[in-house]
Amino acid sequence: MRLKNGEVVLHWPLAGPVVVTAGWFYSDGSAHCANDYRAAVGTPVYAAEDGVVDQLQYWDGTTKTGMQSYGTMLRLCHAAYKGGVLQTRYAHLQEVCVAKGARVKEGQLLGYSGQSGNCYGAHLHFEVCWRGQRCNPLCWLDGAFTAADGRVKLWGSSEEHSVAREAAGEGEVPGAAGGAAGLQICTVGPMSAGDAMRFMELAAELAVCYTSRYSEEGENGR
Ligand SMILES: [Zn+2]
């Protein structure tokens, strides 16, 4: 999502709490230029921001070099940031459930994590690419993560840190992108329109800060 000041806070590609198993550098100090997150085979993977699937690759089942080292992989192209192309990549997937060229919304299910390609075990490999250069994903995400152990090298330099969310303004959903603000989601339904209105009135009475109605006849009518 874009903050009012134009900064980007990406949505975590996994439901939290996220455990980082490899940071910007591998624990032996060699360059990784990405993040690895703990994820069993079949873990849902979500879009980091609104975007378009601009690259989609399926693993051939054997090759572990070149682009096939990513295994089954997709990349999203997001709105430009400071005039530069911003992309996120999700690799070693087991399954993809969006097509190339598809428009996706932040937090939308993209597929399921796996261990395809050149993979030492099941995990999600996540890259952020800005202006054609890979950047440390943790600098584009909030602080809602832990490191698997003390050997994980999270940051590329001493100046790097996770991006802070600004306080939610009127009409915004606090922590809606699943971050440190402690969002709790309560889904109720299906119910009649009349019951939905009564529920929203009750929520307002209880000072639940944000409620919304999602209508089947609406954008889900495809
Ligand atoms: Zn990796």
Boltz pocket constraint, residues with backbone or C-beta under 6 A from the ligand:
constraints:
  - pocket:
      binder: B
      contacts: [[A, 22], [A, 32], [A, 34], [A, 35], [A, 36], [A, 124], [A, 125], [A, 126]]
      max_distance: 6.0
